[in-house]
Amino acid sequence: MHHTRGGRERTMSFSRTLRTAFSSLVNNKLRSFLTTLGIIIGVASVIIMVAVSAGAEAVIAEQINSLGANLIIVSAARGTPGAAKTLVYHDAVAIAEQIGGISGVAAEQAPSPQTVKAGSSVLEVDVLGTTVGFPTVRDAPVADGRFFNQSEVDGARKVVVLGSGIANELFGEEYAVGQTITVGNTRFTVVGVMAEKGNVGGIDYDGRIYMPITVVFQKYVTSQLASDKVRTIYVQADSKETMDNTILQIESLMLRRHDVPAEKPDFTVQTQQDIISTQEATTEAFRALLGWVAGVSLLVGGIGIMNIMLVSVTERTSEIGIRQAVGATPGDIRRQFLIEALALSLLGGLVGIAGGVGGAWLFGEMGELRTVIVPSSIVVAFSAALLVGVFFGYFPANKAAQLDPIEALRHE
């Protein structure tokens, strides 16, 4: 029976402590708000920064995936002397002929931008020399006409396929297929127009013209030493399951063709996932830096809470003395001030979540940056805010609990 009454007293005591703590905060609205500002900014910063970073990652992943499916990318090794000239057109031919489990190969070489003329229109345009596998491997279908064929590549025929944007700029509503254009000093016949693809990974697919890679070697590569050099070879594997085996086959073939040791290859073989992982590592480091900045803001918020709680203990010393005189234990006093500190960080955390989610949404809607709200960032930021409240609130609460009742009552 005594136990039941004692429990109720403790419960009442706790609820009274809670009420006292919250009424104290409500009575000092402006001060409470200013104290929580650091927590609000810290929590909102964490949510917004993580959302911006996750949005950037999502955009990069989408762009890389839109380059084509099950793609294996062979390029010259960076930083290896002479490697830039060793990746050649016949490497792509050898891969197409000798590697199993692939559904297409496209070699690419891009000379400097060229002046393109059609009637009275004159444009400075990016040119891409490539092979017949380009539309399949790079997931870039042709909308009108056709892509060039193997005999046109082998014979270095003067045919081009226009990006949709270039076709519009040069011919407007007129049908572009069958027309003639001049690229540099060479006349070409337009055999097709690509479907609209837009800007992917910083490359405007609609703003380029595509021609047989052999024509680029013949007409637009100035150095004789690098006349058949390609920038990149894209290989499309039959499926994700066969990619690892295909990569091993390509590496083995390239080592034999280039006559280089396996430990010092003059080429790199990557998949889209490799590139995405590299990008993610970069954004992860950036996100960690932003996290530290937000963490400092939370720390400042915590110091603000401690400061205001210390002021509050001094201001309410008499009140503490009276409470002690009517039976409040040091534990009750400590609990009251700790709850006040916790309430401040709880309030700051909730307002910070609203501000962070709203801010991230606004950034995404009104700016050019894409944002993706990450639920775990909300949980982490809110938990950190509560921890800050407990950590920085404990010292003032403990100071209040240790006040001498007589001294406290004498305080004016």
Disulfide bonds with the S-S distance in Angstrom:
none
